[in-house]
Amino acid sequence: MSVLPKLEMPRLGLASFRRRILFRGVFLLLATATIALALVLLKEEKERSYQNYRQNFGRTQAEVLARLRHPAGLLALLNPRVQDDVTPLRPLMLPYGALDFDDQNKAQQAVEMAGCSVRYPDDSSICVAIGNNPYAGGFIYLVGRFAAGELVPRERGALDLDTVHRAAVSLNIRGQTIKWVAPFEALSDPGAALARGRLTGFEDTGEPTLASGARPVRDFRGWLWQSGRCIDADATPPACPRRAFFSIRLPVEAFREALFAGPRPVWPPADLDTIRVHMQMFAPGSDKPLFDSNAAGAVPPPSLDDLRKALLPGETLTVRKAQDAKQAPLVLKGEEEAELTSPLIARLIRQLPVEGASLPPPAREIVTTPVGRYEVTLEGDARGIERGLSAVATRVSWYVAAMLAAIALAWLLIEVGLIRRIAVLTKRAAAVSYNVQDARADQRIGRIDLSDLRGSDELGILAGSLADLLQRVKDDVQREELRAQQERDMLQAVGHEILSPLQSLMVLHPQPGDAGHRYVQRMQQAVKVLYGQASPTEALQAAHLEVGTIDLDEFLHHVASNAHFAGIDNVRYERRGEPVIVRADEFSLEDVVTHVLRNADRHRHAGTAITMSLSMDAPGLATVTIHNQGAPIAEPLLERVFEYGVSGAGAGAEAPSTGQRGQGLFVARTYMNKMGGTIEACNEPGGVNLVLNLQLAP
């Protein structure tokens, strides 16, 4: 076995690698630009965060002070302690000296402005509070609302309380419990739009009836109002639930005694947080209260702790009483979201130099309340800004990392899968081009000129190699043309040799009535059509037909009668009994019908007949319908079966087991077109029809 000589490898200059250098440089520049863009955006975002913070700091200060100077804010300042358990209720100190509890609108407006109400899931509420002026009488106010049906009042002198609406109030103060029961006594006319009445307070003895001669508590005052409109707009009074509003003033002897215990009363009382108040409202004949201040789900009134929501992350709000340096200040910090931050990104943000990275100075304001002055200090924190920015940057860093990973992966895939292969191909192509050149190279250059694409880079080398390969291809094409010409010469010789025996057969069957005579004539015509042609397709397209006139009815009868000679049995045709003259070439038309019959014979059910019928439904046309019972033709093949190489089962390679070349129906359509006719296939219930249309002779 001989060993092929090793190809000489030419030395390639730097220019051969410049596209690879450019490619790698572009990817490196793209990765660098991505990182630089992320850093620039991070720096700009840091500057913008500081600017926004300085602007928002002033707004936060204004919002906090506005909320603190509002009655609800003053209430929070006067009652700074936040209790985890709302019930039982504790009295709050109001930002007012006292409540005008006799007037529904004023009392309701006062508690709503102060925001002292404890709210319940059933939309009921109650405010338990004292005034900020110790000389206003030392009372505890209970103001709220609940839902009830039509109020049932107590008649004057009635002792049974179980048959009327009533309020039960208990006060636990300094180790003792005081209880009152207050039945409703109507002051408005029955059926009025607004029911109004008193809640007359008696000492609660625990009995359902009042003792004979029981007298109301002198300083216990209460009012109850009920709207005439139903809570449910679709309901109708008086049976429907309606809103009721109560306002009660509880006398507290302990508060009154404290006013005279010293030269100067201490207000609010030091033990205010230990006082407990419980109120219930009962309907007639029911032990279940309509309203219970100890009900579950109570929502406390606003407190100073609610100001946390107004603070930005990192901000600190300090509230201290100006006159009392010993009292510990209340410190509130802005809520910080627990977000994932990267220590590396946080360190990078701290190191980024930005202009104007300074915080506004702490803001101090004095808020004056009826019981003293409070100093409110708001301070910012740069760490809060940087933590928030770090959290955002950490989320965005995943996208930057994904972009860098995509760039690296794209570079790796192209480098390994494309550039490296191109480099190897370039070297080998250069070696091939170098070794195939000889003194006669100019003589092998074909009409395709790639000289303008030659160069010293990768594409130029590949172009030069392609030019050399094209020359080799041209030589192969020339050899193939020579071989094809030799095959055509051989086919002509074979055709000539076949014509001679056919002439002898014609002598043996000279009579037109002889069945063999007709088939010998058809064989002669087929050989003449194919004689000397390059392919069957070209031969059929170039064939010349002698179109004349024939009696189609007689022709079809003749074909059906002689079909068994062609191996096609059970072909039926019913004659019309009158001539149907059409324009056609007799031999070519017989080829057409024979090909169609062979196709029908292959696809019909065993034992069934092939029927041919002749009609003249369309003007100027004679229609021949050839029907076989069998499987239908697939819809996509109804037109393609007439193409060369396509059989009823599919295109040549699609059904090699059938042994069919897909030529018969192609020949049929070609001949029909040359005779000015048409042929088409269509599926019918139980079989297939092939329809031939021929022009009637004038």
ZANU-646389 format. One record per residue (C-alpha): residue number from 1; y, z, x; residue in one letter. Coordinates in Angstrom, 2 decimals, m for minus. Layout:
N
NUM:Y:Z:X:A
...
end
This chain:
698
1:0.00:0.00:0.00:M
2:3.29:m1.12:1.51:S
3:6.23:1.24:1.66:V
4:9.57:m0.08:0.44:L
5:12.34:0.19:2.99:P
6:14.83:2.98:2.46:K
7:18.20:1.89:1.13:L
8:21.14:2.33:3.42:E
9:23.69:4.81:2.06:M
10:27.31:3.82:2.66:P
11:29.92:6.45:3.51:R
12:32.26:7.07:0.58:L
13:35.88:7.98:1.18:G
14:37.96:10.68:m0.49:L
15:39.19:8.18:m3.09:A
16:35.65:8.07:m4.50:S
17:35.99:11.72:m5.53:F
18:39.55:11.78:m6.86:R
19:38.56:11.63:m10.52:R
20:36.25:14.60:m10.06:R
21:39.04:16.49:m8.31:I
22:41.41:15.54:m11.15:L
23:38.89:16.68:m13.76:F
24:38.33:20.08:m12.16:R
25:42.06:20.53:m11.60:G
26:42.77:19.84:m15.27:V
27:40.29:22.50:m16.39:F
28:41.67:25.01:m13.90:L
29:45.21:24.26:m15.08:L
30:44.11:24.62:m18.72:L
31:42.59:28.06:m18.07:A
32:45.67:29.16:m16.09:T
33:47.98:27.94:m18.84:A
34:45.98:29.85:m21.48:T
35:46.30:33.11:m19.55:I
36:49.99:32.49:m18.81:A
37:50.66:31.73:m22.46:L
38:48.96:34.96:m23.54:A
39:51.05:36.98:m21.04:L
40:54.31:35.33:m22.10:V
41:53.58:35.94:m25.77:L
42:52.61:39.54:m25.02:L
43:55.86:40.11:m23.15:K
44:57.93:38.56:m25.94:E
45:56.05:40.61:m28.52:E
46:56.78:43.79:m26.55:K
47:60.51:42.96:m26.47:E
48:60.45:42.15:m30.17:R
49:58.57:45.40:m30.93:S
50:61.24:47.49:m29.20:Y
51:64.02:45.60:m30.98:Q
52:62.34:46.02:m34.35:N
53:61.68:49.67:m33.66:Y
54:65.34:50.36:m32.91:R
55:66.28:48.67:m36.17:Q
56:63.56:50.41:m38.17:N
57:64.40:53.79:m36.63:F
58:67.78:53.81:m38.37:G
59:66.21:52.76:m41.65:R
60:63.55:55.44:m41.34:T
61:66.22:58.07:m40.69:Q
62:68.25:56.93:m43.71:A
63:65.15:56.89:m45.92:E
64:64.01:60.37:m44.83:V
65:67.46:61.87:m45.37:L
66:67.85:60.15:m48.72:A
67:64.52:61.56:m49.85:R
68:65.36:65.04:m48.58:L
69:68.77:65.07:m50.32:R
70:67.17:63.98:m53.58:H
71:66.17:66.85:m55.90:P
72:62.52:66.11:m55.12:A
73:63.28:66.39:m51.40:G
74:65.20:69.59:m51.91:L
75:62.23:70.94:m53.84:L
76:60.00:70.11:m50.86:A
77:62.43:71.83:m48.46:L
78:62.58:74.94:m50.62:L
79:58.78:75.02:m50.91:N
80:57.53:73.86:m47.51:P
81:54.06:75.36:m47.72:R
82:51.33:72.97:m48.75:V
83:48.36:74.52:m50.55:Q
84:44.95:72.91:m50.48:D
85:44.07:74.25:m53.93:D
86:46.50:73.30:m56.69:V
87:45.17:75.63:m59.37:T
88:45.76:78.33:m60.43:P
89:49.42:77.38:m60.38:L
90:52.03:79.03:m58.16:R
91:55.71:79.03:m59.08:P
92:58.00:76.72:m57.11:L
93:61.67:77.32:m56.46:M
94:63.82:74.63:m58.10:L
95:66.89:73.05:m56.53:P
96:68.76:74.28:m59.64:Y
97:70.06:77.75:m60.44:G
98:68.31:77.72:m63.82:A
99:66.86:75.35:m66.44:L
100:68.44:74.58:m69.78:D
101:65.04:75.04:m71.38:F
102:66.42:75.01:m74.94:D
103:67.28:71.30:m74.67:D
104:64.28:68.99:m74.46:Q
105:66.09:66.11:m72.78:N
106:67.80:68.27:m70.18:K
107:64.67:70.22:m69.36:A
108:62.55:67.09:m69.14:Q
109:65.11:65.27:m66.99:Q
110:65.44:68.25:m64.65:A
111:61.71:68.55:m63.91:V
112:61.33:64.79:m63.53:E
113:64.23:64.63:m61.06:M
114:62.84:67.57:m59.09:A
115:59.28:66.21:m59.20:G
116:57.82:69.69:m59.60:C
117:55.20:68.74:m62.19:S
118:51.49:69.06:m61.57:V
119:49.76:66.09:m63.22:R
120:46.29:65.89:m64.75:Y
121:43.92:62.98:m65.42:P
122:44.59:63.07:m69.19:D
123:48.32:62.34:m68.52:D
124:49.33:65.92:m69.25:S
125:51.59:67.80:m66.82:S
126:53.26:71.13:m66.21:I
127:55.99:72.44:m63.92:C
128:55.90:76.15:m63.07:V
129:59.11:77.14:m61.29:A
130:61.90:79.64:m60.82:I
131:65.63:78.99:m60.36:G
132:67.28:79.29:m56.97:N
133:69.85:81.78:m58.27:N
134:68.52:85.36:m58.44:P
135:71.26:86.36:m60.88:Y
136:70.18:83.79:m63.46:A
137:67.88:86.36:m65.03:G
138:64.67:86.29:m62.98:G
139:62.54:84.09:m65.20:F
140:59.58:81.75:m64.61:I
141:59.89:78.42:m66.39:Y
142:56.94:76.44:m67.75:L
143:57.86:72.88:m68.68:V
144:55.34:70.16:m69.43:G
145:53.61:67.92:m71.92:R
146:50.20:67.35:m73.50:F
147:48.63:65.28:m76.29:A
148:47.75:66.74:m79.69:A
149:47.36:65.81:m83.31:G
150:49.86:66.89:m85.95:E
151:51.04:70.40:m85.09:L
152:50.05:73.15:m87.51:V
153:52.77:75.86:m87.62:P
154:52.45:79.58:m88.31:R
155:54.05:80.80:m91.47:E
156:56.37:83.74:m91.14:R
157:54.40:86.99:m91.42:G
158:50.98:85.33:m90.96:A
159:48.71:87.34:m88.64:L
160:45.78:84.93:m88.20:D
161:46.48:82.82:m85.08:L
162:43.21:80.90:m85.14:D
163:44.53:78.57:m87.85:T
164:47.66:77.39:m86.01:V
165:48.61:75.70:m82.74:H
166:49.32:78.34:m80.11:R
167:49.95:78.76:m76.40:A
168:48.23:81.36:m74.21:A
169:50.01:82.33:m70.97:V
170:48.92:84.77:m68.29:S
171:50.92:85.92:m65.25:L
172:49.30:87.62:m62.28:N
173:51.94:89.30:m60.13:I
174:51.72:92.15:m57.64:R
175:48.32:93.33:m58.76:G
176:48.90:93.26:m62.52:Q
177:48.20:90.63:m65.17:T
178:50.51:90.05:m68.10:I
179:49.33:87.95:m71.04:K
180:51.22:86.41:m73.94:W
181:50.12:84.41:m76.97:V
182:52.76:82.17:m78.55:A
183:52.01:80.55:m81.95:P
184:53.98:77.51:m82.99:F
185:56.61:78.08:m85.70:E
186:58.15:74.92:m87.15:A
187:61.90:74.53:m87.45:L
188:61.97:70.89:m88.60:S
189:61.12:69.49:m91.99:D
190:57.54:68.28:m92.57:P
191:57.17:64.52:m91.86:G
192:60.25:64.38:m89.60:A
193:60.29:61.75:m86.84:A
194:60.47:64.54:m84.24:L
195:58.65:67.79:m84.98:A
196:60.46:70.78:m83.45:R
197:59.70:74.46:m83.39:G
198:59.56:77.73:m81.49:R
199:56.78:79.24:m79.46:L
200:57.20:82.89:m80.40:T
201:55.67:85.15:m77.75:G
202:53.52:88.19:m78.52:F
203:51.52:90.40:m76.24:E
204:48.00:89.01:m76.05:D
205:45.48:91.70:m77.00:T
206:42.51:89.33:m76.90:G
207:42.11:89.42:m80.70:E
208:42.34:86.25:m82.86:P
209:44.83:88.00:m85.16:T
210:48.04:89.80:m84.56:L
211:48.22:93.50:m85.19:A
212:50.07:94.54:m88.32:S
213:53.69:95.14:m87.40:G
214:53.41:93.24:m84.06:A
215:56.83:92.31:m82.77:R
216:57.72:89.33:m80.57:P
217:58.50:89.86:m76.90:V
218:62.25:89.94:m76.72:R
219:62.92:87.74:m73.66:D
220:59.95:85.39:m74.16:F
221:61.45:82.11:m75.29:R
222:59.62:78.87:m75.90:G
223:60.12:75.55:m77.59:W
224:57.72:72.81:m78.64:L
225:58.62:69.26:m79.61:W
226:56.27:66.50:m80.82:Q
227:57.03:62.80:m81.08:S
228:56.36:60.97:m84.33:G
229:54.84:57.94:m82.56:R
230:51.14:57.69:m81.76:C
231:50.02:57.36:m78.15:I
232:47.77:54.48:m79.22:D
233:50.01:51.76:m80.62:A
234:47.26:50.58:m82.98:D
235:46.78:54.00:m84.59:A
236:48.79:55.37:m87.51:T
237:50.25:58.89:m87.85:P
238:49.79:61.68:m88.66:P
239:46.08:61.90:m87.64:A
240:46.53:60.12:m84.30:C
241:47.24:62.00:m81.01:P
242:50.94:62.25:m80.18:R
243:52.84:63.53:m77.17:R
244:54.04:67.12:m77.32:A
245:56.62:68.59:m74.91:F
246:56.94:72.33:m74.29:F
247:59.52:74.45:m72.51:S
248:58.83:78.17:m71.99:I
249:60.75:80.94:m70.24:R
250:58.64:83.88:m69.10:L
251:60.41:87.22:m68.53:P
252:59.38:88.83:m65.22:V
253:60.35:92.49:m65.00:E
254:59.45:92.62:m61.31:A
255:62.14:90.06:m60.54:F
256:64.72:92.00:m62.51:R
257:63.88:95.24:m60.78:E
258:64.28:93.55:m57.38:A
259:67.86:92.62:m58.26:L
260:68.84:96.29:m58.30:F
261:66.53:97.56:m55.58:A
262:68.99:96.91:m52.78:G
263:72.53:95.90:m52.05:P
264:71.51:92.27:m51.70:R
265:68.52:90.68:m53.50:P
266:65.96:88.76:m51.47:V
267:65.48:85.37:m53.05:W
268:63.07:83.76:m53.36:P
269:60.71:86.73:m53.50:P
270:58.62:87.16:m50.39:A
271:55.42:87.26:m52.44:D
272:56.24:84.15:m54.50:L
273:53.23:82.36:m53.05:D
274:50.87:85.05:m54.34:T
275:51.99:84.79:m57.97:I
276:49.55:83.00:m60.29:R
277:50.35:81.43:m63.67:V
278:47.82:80.15:m66.20:H
279:48.70:78.39:m69.46:M
280:46.51:77.02:m72.25:Q
281:47.33:75.29:m75.52:M
282:44.86:75.67:m78.40:F
283:44.44:73.72:m81.64:A
284:43.60:75.45:m84.93:P
285:39.97:76.55:m85.22:G
286:39.02:75.54:m81.70:S
287:38.19:77.60:m78.62:D
288:38.45:74.52:m76.39:K
289:42.04:74.16:m75.16:P
290:44.02:70.99:m75.73:L
291:45.68:71.69:m72.42:F
292:44.58:73.91:m69.55:D
293:46.67:74.31:m66.40:S
294:43.49:75.17:m64.46:N
295:41.79:71.89:m65.39:A
296:40.11:69.93:m62.60:A
297:41.70:66.89:m61.01:G
298:45.22:68.30:m60.83:A
299:47.61:66.35:m58.59:V
300:50.16:68.54:m56.77:P
301:53.88:67.75:m56.72:P
302:55.42:65.98:m53.71:P
303:55.79:67.99:m50.51:S
304:57.28:67.55:m47.05:L
305:53.89:66.29:m45.89:D
306:54.46:63.16:m47.99:D
307:57.23:62.18:m45.57:L
308:54.53:61.22:m43.06:R
309:54.15:57.92:m44.91:K
310:57.79:57.08:m44.18:A
311:57.36:57.69:m40.43:L
312:56.30:54.99:m38.04:L
313:53.35:55.65:m35.71:P
314:54.46:57.95:m32.90:G
315:57.58:59.25:m34.65:E
316:58.08:63.00:m35.05:T
317:60.06:64.70:m37.82:L
318:61.02:68.35:m37.23:T
319:62.43:70.49:m40.06:V
320:63.75:73.97:m39.30:R
321:65.95:76.41:m41.19:K
322:69.27:76.60:m39.40:A
323:69.97:80.28:m40.19:Q
324:66.49:81.49:m39.28:D
325:65.58:80.83:m35.66:A
326:62.44:82.97:m35.94:K
327:60.90:80.77:m38.64:Q
328:58.48:78.25:m37.17:A
329:59.67:74.68:m37.70:P
330:57.66:72.20:m39.70:L
331:56.59:69.29:m37.48:V
332:55.41:66.02:m39.02:L
333:54.05:63.08:m37.00:K
334:53.69:59.51:m38.15:G
335:50.18:58.56:m39.08:E
336:48.47:56.44:m36.46:E
337:45.75:54.03:m37.49:E
338:42.51:54.49:m35.62:A
339:42.27:51.00:m34.20:E
340:40.23:49.74:m31.30:L
341:42.33:49.38:m28.17:T
342:41.39:48.23:m24.70:S
343:42.48:50.54:m21.83:P
344:42.99:47.50:m19.62:L
345:45.30:45.82:m22.16:I
346:47.16:49.11:m22.75:A
347:47.77:49.43:m19.00:R
348:48.89:45.81:m18.83:L
349:51.39:46.32:m21.66:I
350:52.87:49.36:m19.93:R
351:53.31:47.35:m16.73:Q
352:54.99:44.37:m18.39:L
353:58.71:44.42:m17.52:P
354:60.90:43.77:m20.53:V
355:64.62:43.97:m21.16:E
356:65.88:46.59:m23.58:G
357:62.69:48.69:m23.48:A
358:64.55:51.86:m24.43:S
359:64.23:54.16:m27.41:L
360:67.13:55.30:m29.59:P
361:68.20:58.93:m29.03:P
362:66.82:61.61:m31.37:P
363:68.65:61.67:m34.71:A
364:69.73:65.12:m35.97:R
365:71.11:65.79:m39.44:E
366:71.88:68.86:m41.53:I
367:70.64:69.04:m45.12:V
368:72.32:71.68:m47.26:T
369:70.33:73.37:m50.02:T
370:71.29:76.14:m52.45:P
371:69.44:78.69:m50.32:V
372:70.44:77.54:m46.84:G
373:70.88:74.71:m44.36:R
374:68.03:72.80:m42.77:Y
375:68.18:70.89:m39.51:E
376:66.20:67.65:m39.60:V
377:65.40:65.93:m36.28:T
378:63.76:62.50:m36.01:L
379:62.40:61.43:m32.60:E
380:60.76:58.19:m31.54:G
381:57.89:57.67:m29.13:D
382:57.36:54.62:m26.91:A
383:53.66:55.36:m26.78:R
384:53.42:54.71:m30.49:G
385:54.99:51.28:m30.00:I
386:52.68:50.47:m27.11:E
387:49.60:51.76:m28.94:R
388:50.37:49.58:m31.95:G
389:51.00:46.59:m29.69:L
390:47.80:47.34:m27.76:S
391:45.78:47.36:m30.97:A
392:47.19:43.97:m31.99:V
393:46.75:42.58:m28.48:A
394:43.16:43.82:m28.38:T
395:42.37:41.93:m31.56:R
396:44.06:38.78:m30.25:V
397:42.38:39.15:m26.85:S
398:39.07:38.19:m28.42:W
399:40.55:34.81:m29.33:Y
400:41.99:34.35:m25.83:V
401:38.65:35.34:m24.32:A
402:36.90:32.92:m26.68:A
403:39.27:30.12:m25.62:M
404:38.64:30.84:m21.93:L
405:34.89:31.00:m22.58:A
406:35.05:27.69:m24.45:A
407:36.98:26.11:m21.55:I
408:34.46:27.46:m19.04:A
409:31.51:26.34:m21.14:L
410:32.99:22.86:m21.64:A
411:33.63:22.57:m17.90:W
412:30.09:23.74:m17.11:L
413:28.48:21.36:m19.59:L
414:30.51:18.38:m18.40:I
415:30.08:19.32:m14.75:E
416:26.32:19.73:m14.94:V
417:25.53:17.20:m17.64:G
418:28.03:14.44:m16.80:L
419:30.01:14.73:m13.59:I
420:27.05:15.68:m11.42:R
421:24.99:12.82:m12.87:R
422:27.88:10.41:m12.43:I
423:28.22:11.53:m8.81:A
424:24.53:10.89:m8.14:V
425:24.70:7.59:m10.02:L
426:27.78:6.61:m8.04:T
427:26.04:7.17:m4.73:K
428:22.90:5.34:m5.80:R
429:24.86:2.47:m7.39:A
430:26.88:2.12:m4.20:A
431:23.64:2.01:m2.21:A
432:22.13:m0.62:m4.51:V
433:25.27:m2.75:m4.42:S
434:25.42:m2.42:m0.66:Y
435:21.82:m3.47:m0.14:N
436:21.63:m6.45:m2.56:V
437:24.55:m8.28:m1.01:Q
438:23.72:m11.19:1.32:D
439:25.26:m14.41:2.54:A
440:24.73:m16.19:m0.78:R
441:26.37:m13.47:m2.94:A
442:29.25:m15.72:m4.00:D
443:26.80:m18.24:m5.45:Q
444:25.30:m15.60:m7.76:R
445:28.57:m14.57:m9.43:I
446:28.38:m15.60:m13.11:G
447:31.02:m16.38:m15.65:R
448:31.56:m12.67:m16.38:I
449:33.91:m11.55:m13.62:D
450:34.21:m7.82:m12.94:L
451:36.08:m8.15:m9.67:S
452:39.30:m6.80:m11.20:D
453:37.45:m3.55:m12.04:L
454:36.09:m2.99:m8.54:R
455:37.57:m0.09:m6.68:G
456:36.89:2.82:m4.39:S
457:36.59:5.46:m7.14:D
458:33.60:6.26:m9.33:E
459:34.41:3.74:m12.07:L
460:35.14:1.02:m9.55:G
461:31.81:1.53:m7.84:I
462:29.98:1.52:m11.18:L
463:31.78:m1.68:m12.16:A
464:30.71:m3.38:m8.95:G
465:27.12:m2.32:m9.50:S
466:27.28:m3.63:m13.07:L
467:28.51:m7.00:m11.76:A
468:25.51:m7.22:m9.48:D
469:23.15:m6.27:m12.31:L
470:24.76:m8.85:m14.60:L
471:24.03:m11.51:m12.04:Q
472:20.40:m10.49:m12.01:R
473:20.37:m10.62:m15.80:V
474:21.82:m14.12:m15.72:K
475:18.99:m15.26:m13.46:D
476:16.47:m13.74:m15.86:D
477:18.12:m15.49:m18.82:V
478:17.92:m18.83:m17.07:Q
479:14.22:m18.27:m16.39:R
480:13.72:m17.28:m20.03:E
481:15.44:m20.45:m21.24:E
482:13.17:m22.53:m19.02:L
483:10.11:m20.76:m20.41:R
484:11.30:m21.28:m23.99:A
485:11.80:m24.98:m23.35:Q
486:8.28:m25.20:m22.02:Q
487:6.97:m23.48:m25.16:E
488:8.84:m25.95:m27.39:R
489:7.30:m28.84:m25.45:D
490:3.90:m27.29:m25.95:M
491:4.52:m26.87:m29.70:L
492:5.51:m30.50:m29.99:Q
493:2.30:m31.50:m28.28:A
494:0.26:m29.28:m30.58:V
495:2.04:m30.65:m33.64:G
496:1.36:m34.19:m32.52:H
497:m2.32:m33.40:m32.06:E
498:m2.53:m31.83:m35.56:I
499:m0.99:m34.88:m37.29:L
500:m3.75:m37.19:m36.13:S
501:m6.61:m35.29:m37.87:P
502:m4.48:m34.98:m40.99:L
503:m4.14:m38.76:m41.11:Q
504:m7.92:m39.01:m40.99:S
505:m8.27:m36.50:m43.81:L
506:m5.84:m38.53:m45.90:M
507:m8.13:m41.56:m45.47:V
508:m11.07:m39.46:m46.67:L
509:m9.10:m38.37:m49.78:H
510:m7.10:m41.46:m50.74:P
511:m7.17:m40.98:m54.50:Q
512:m4.20:m39.12:m56.04:P
513:m6.51:m37.52:m58.57:G
514:m8.57:m35.95:m55.80:D
515:m7.73:m32.22:m55.48:A
516:m7.97:m32.42:m51.68:G
517:m5.49:m35.32:m51.55:H
518:m2.62:m33.14:m52.78:R
519:m3.30:m30.31:m50.31:Y
520:m3.53:m32.71:m47.37:V
521:m0.11:m34.09:m48.32:Q
522:1.33:m30.56:m48.40:R
523:m0.17:m29.85:m44.95:M
524:1.44:m32.97:m43.57:Q
525:4.82:m31.97:m44.97:Q
526:4.52:m28.42:m43.55:A
527:3.68:m29.78:m40.08:V
528:6.63:m32.17:m40.19:K
529:8.95:m29.34:m41.23:V
530:7.83:m27.08:m38.35:L
531:7.35:m29.84:m35.83:Y
532:9.49:m29.25:m32.77:G
533:11.50:m26.33:m34.26:Q
534:12.23:m23.15:m32.35:A
535:11.27:m20.69:m35.13:S
536:9.99:m20.76:m38.75:P
537:13.38:m19.59:m39.99:T
538:15.24:m22.39:m38.25:E
539:12.61:m24.90:m39.33:A
540:12.84:m23.98:m42.99:L
541:16.65:m23.93:m42.92:Q
542:16.70:m27.40:m41.33:A
543:14.00:m28.89:m43.59:A
544:15.02:m31.88:m45.74:H
545:13.68:m32.04:m49.32:L
546:13.30:m35.15:m51.45:E
547:14.74:m33.85:m54.73:V
548:13.73:m35.93:m57.76:G
549:12.73:m35.37:m61.36:T
550:9.45:m33.89:m62.59:I
551:8.03:m32.70:m65.88:D
552:8.02:m28.95:m65.40:L
553:5.65:m28.32:m68.33:D
554:3.06:m30.72:m66.93:E
555:3.63:m29.39:m63.41:F
556:2.99:m25.77:m64.38:L
557:m0.13:m26.77:m66.31:H
558:m1.41:m28.59:m63.24:H
559:m0.68:m25.61:m60.94:V
560:m2.39:m23.15:m63.29:A
561:m5.45:m25.40:m63.61:S
562:m5.85:m25.79:m59.83:N
563:m4.85:m22.27:m58.75:A
564:m8.49:m21.29:m58.27:H
565:m8.75:m23.90:m55.47:F
566:m6.15:m21.78:m53.60:A
567:m8.17:m18.59:m54.20:G
568:m6.00:m17.36:m57.10:I
569:m8.09:m16.77:m60.21:D
570:m7.16:m16.02:m63.81:N
571:m3.77:m17.79:m63.89:V
572:m2.69:m18.58:m67.43:R
573:m0.06:m20.94:m68.74:Y
574:0.46:m22.04:m72.36:E
575:1.91:m25.55:m72.56:R
576:5.00:m26.26:m74.61:R
577:3.72:m29.66:m75.71:G
578:6.97:m31.47:m74.83:E
579:8.36:m32.68:m71.50:P
580:10.84:m30.47:m69.65:V
581:12.43:m32.65:m66.97:I
582:14.01:m30.79:m64.04:V
583:15.43:m31.71:m60.66:R
584:13.03:m30.60:m57.89:A
585:10.90:m31.68:m54.95:D
586:7.33:m31.64:m56.24:E
587:5.62:m30.50:m53.05:F
588:8.26:m27.91:m52.23:S
589:8.21:m26.56:m55.81:L
590:4.43:m26.31:m55.61:E
591:4.83:m24.31:m52.37:D
592:7.30:m22.04:m54.15:V
593:5.00:m21.39:m57.13:V
594:1.95:m20.97:m54.88:T
595:3.72:m18.38:m52.71:H
596:4.82:m16.48:m55.82:V
597:1.28:m16.59:m57.27:L
598:m0.19:m15.33:m53.99:R
599:2.30:m12.50:m53.99:N
600:1.44:m11.66:m57.64:A
601:m2.28:m11.86:m56.85:D
602:m1.92:m9.29:m54.04:R
603:m0.07:m6.76:m56.20:H
604:m1.73:m7.11:m59.64:R
605:m4.23:m4.66:m61.05:H
606:m7.81:m5.78:m60.64:A
607:m9.11:m7.84:m63.59:G
608:m5.67:m8.61:m65.04:T
609:m4.27:m12.11:m65.52:A
610:m1.18:m13.71:m64.03:I
611:0.86:m15.36:m66.76:T
612:3.41:m18.11:m66.42:M
613:5.88:m18.99:m69.15:S
614:8.56:m21.66:m69.51:L
615:11.80:m21.22:m71.47:S
616:15.22:m22.87:m71.74:M
617:17.40:m19.99:m72.85:D
618:20.38:m20.72:m70.58:A
619:22.28:m24.01:m71.02:P
620:21.25:m26.63:m68.44:G
621:18.53:m24.45:m66.94:L
622:14.77:m24.19:m67.23:A
623:13.38:m20.74:m66.56:T
624:9.86:m20.08:m65.26:V
625:8.69:m16.46:m65.51:T
626:5.62:m15.42:m63.50:I
627:4.35:m11.97:m64.55:H
628:1.69:m9.76:m63.05:N
629:0.54:m6.32:m64.14:Q
630:0.86:m3.88:m61.26:G
631:2.99:m1.35:m59.46:A
632:6.77:m2.02:m59.63:P
633:8.80:m3.03:m56.61:I
634:10.92:m0.24:m55.16:A
635:14.55:m0.61:m56.25:E
636:15.91:m0.97:m52.69:P
637:13.45:m3.87:m52.08:L
638:14.19:m5.96:m55.18:L
639:16.60:m8.12:m53.16:E
640:15.16:m7.58:m49.70:R
641:11.67:m8.95:m50.54:V
642:13.15:m12.46:m50.22:F
643:14.24:m11.82:m46.62:E
644:12.16:m13.02:m43.72:Y
645:9.75:m10.37:m42.43:G
646:9.94:m8.19:m45.56:V
647:6.89:m7.78:m47.80:S
648:6.51:m5.96:m51.05:G
649:5.62:m2.79:m49.13:A
650:8.60:m2.88:m46.79:G
651:9.88:m4.56:m43.68:A
652:7.39:m5.82:m41.15:G
653:7.06:m2.69:m39.02:A
654:7.22:m0.48:m42.09:E
655:3.86:m1.65:m43.45:A
656:1.79:m3.09:m40.62:P
657:m1.49:m2.31:m42.38:S
658:m0.92:m4.95:m45.08:T
659:m1.33:m7.86:m42.67:G
660:1.53:m9.73:m44.37:Q
661:4.34:m11.41:m42.42:R
662:6.84:m11.35:m45.25:G
663:7.30:m15.13:m45.14:Q
664:6.09:m16.41:m48.53:G
665:8.97:m15.25:m50.73:L
666:11.44:m16.17:m47.99:F
667:10.07:m19.74:m48.10:V
668:10.27:m19.67:m51.92:A
669:13.96:m18.70:m51.98:R
670:14.84:m21.19:m49.23:T
671:13.23:m24.09:m51.11:Y
672:14.74:m22.99:m54.43:M
673:18.22:m22.92:m52.90:N
674:17.74:m26.42:m51.46:K
675:16.69:m27.68:m54.91:M
676:19.76:m26.09:m56.55:G
677:17.73:m23.36:m58.24:G
678:17.40:m19.57:m57.95:T
679:14.64:m16.98:m57.77:I
680:14.84:m13.28:m58.45:E
681:12.51:m10.32:m58.99:A
682:12.74:m7.64:m61.64:C
683:10.55:m4.78:m62.81:N
684:9.22:m4.80:m66.33:E
685:7.17:m2.16:m68.19:P
686:3.67:m2.36:m66.73:G
687:4.41:m4.98:m64.07:G
688:6.76:m7.30:m62.20:V
689:8.45:m10.57:m63.18:N
690:9.53:m13.25:m60.70:L
691:11.97:m15.58:m62.43:V
692:12.63:m19.17:m61.23:L
693:15.63:m21.09:m62.58:N
694:15.76:m24.89:m62.13:L
695:18.42:m27.38:m63.20:Q
696:17.49:m29.69:m66.06:L
697:17.70:m33.38:m65.26:A
698:20.60:m35.15:m67.03:P
end
